[in-house]
Amino acid sequence: MRYQQFFNCALCLPLPETIFDMAAQLRATHTSLKTPDALHLACAQHHQCHALWTNDDRLINITHDLSINVIDKYK
């Protein structure tokens, strides 16, 4: 129920081709970054998001202040 409520109020952002190019560059620069994470980060950067929710420390180490570890935050 809460899962569905979240997606009912979430904003879906478009994924233009430039995001895929950015993700490829991120993967080339940060070899520990997996493709889904690179897409997640590229989308956040492209749309100038204020926060990137994750529980992946690799992503947090790459993005620094942009990422918020949603698991650690609520322990």
N, C-alpha and C positions, 0 to 999 in steps of 0.2 A: 504494500500500500504506500509506504513512504517513498519507495523507489519510484513508483509511478507518479506520485505527487511532485517529486523533484523534476522529472522530465516534462511534466505538464507546465512548469514555470521556467524551465531552462530556455535560454536563447540559442538557437541553432545558427551557427555562422557558416557562410559560404566558404568553399575551398577552391579558390581559383588556382590556376596552374602555377603561379608564382610561389604558392605555399609548398608545392611539391618540389620545386627547384630549391627553395630555402631548406627544406628537410634533407634533401640530398647533400647540400653543402654542410649541414650540421653533422650528418653521418660521416662525411669525409673528414671533418675536423675533429670530431669526438668519436673515436672508434668504439668506445664502450656504450654509446647511445644506440638503442635498438630503433628500427624503423617506426613503429607506432609512437614511441616517445619523441622521435625527431619530428614527426607530423604534428603531434600535440604541441610541442614547443614552437614550431614554425607557425602554426595557426595562431597561437597566443601572441607571438611577436608581430605577425602580420596585422592582426586586429588590435594591437596595442592594448592588450589585456593588462589589468593591474595585478592579477594573481594567477598562478598556475597551480591547481590542486593536484597533488600527487602523493604517493607513498614510496616513491623510488628515490633513494639517496643519490644515485648516479645523476638523475635529472636535477636534483637540488644542488649538487656540487657544480653543475654546469651553469645553471641559471641564477644562482645566488639569491638575491632579494626577490626575484619574481616568483619563485616556487614556495609553496606552503605544504609541509608534510601534514596531511589531514589525519593520519593515524597518530603521529606523535603529539599533535596539537590537542587531542582529546583523551590522552592517557591519564 
